Amino acid sequence: MELYFSDNFFGMGETEIMNEAGEAAGTLDLRSAFGSSLDVYARSGELLYTGKFRMMMNRWRVLDANDTEVGMLRPRFTLFSKKFEYDAGERGVYEIESPNFSKEYSITENGTEVATFAKTNGWLRSDAYVLNNRSRLDDYELVAVVMGVNAIRKRQQSAANSAGR
C-alpha cells in the first residue's frame, strides 16, 4: 500500500494520512513541538502505534496500542549515507539507508528491498513523505518508523548546528 503523510511545520498537531487515491487512511498526531512523540491512528480513529524517543537516548521506540514495544529504531554511523536500523524483534531487523543528499530511502531485510519511502518536500515547508510498503510489517507501523527517522534526523541536524556555533 502507498501512504502519504507529513510532519507539521511547528512539529505538533494532527495531519492526515492518505492513500494513493487521495482518500483519508488515518491520522498522525504529533504530540510535541519537540518531535519527541507521536500517535498513529487508523481511519476509524483507533490508536494503532505510538512512536517516541527512549529516555536520554537517540533511539526511537515504536509501541502498539497496548503500549507494548514492537520495535526500536536507531541511527547507524556512516560517512557517506544516512543509515538506520529498525529491530522488530522476532519479525526481523531492517536496514534503512539513503545516500547523502538524497531524499529517497530503501528499507531492506536480509539484503532484499521490502519498502521504500521518499521525502517529497521540505525547505520552508513541513516534511512530507510517501511510503511504499511490501514488507510483512504493518503499513502504519512503518509510518511511525519513517517519522522516527525524521525525528532522529532533526535531532542530528540540530546537534550539528549547535556544535558549529
C-alpha positions, 0 to 999 in steps of 0.5 A: 500500500502507498501512504502519504503523510507529513510532519507539521511545520511547528512539529505538533498537531494532527495531519492526515494520512492518505492513500494513493487515491487521495482518500483519508487512511488515518491520522498522525498526531504529533504530540510535541513541538519537540518531535519527541512523540507521536500517535498513529491512528487508523481511519476509524480513529483507533490508536494503532502505534505510538512512536517516541524517543527512549529516555536520554537516548537517540533511539526511537521506540515504536509501541502498539496500542497496548503500549507494548514495544514492537520495535526500536529504531536507531541511527547507524554511523556512516560517512557517506549515507544516512543509515538506520536500523529498525529491530522488530524483534522476532519479525526481523531487523531492517536496514534503512539507508539513503545516500547523502543528499538524497531524499529517497530511502530503501528499507531492506531485510536480509539484503532484499528491498521490502519498502521504500519511502521518499521525502517529497518536500521540505525547505520552508515547508513541513516534511512530507513523505510517501511510503511504499510498503511490501514488507510483512510489517504493518503499513502504519507501523512503518509510518511511525518508523519513517517519522522516527527517522525524521525525528532522529534526523532533526535531532542530528541536524540540530546537534550539528548546528549547535556544535558549529556555533 
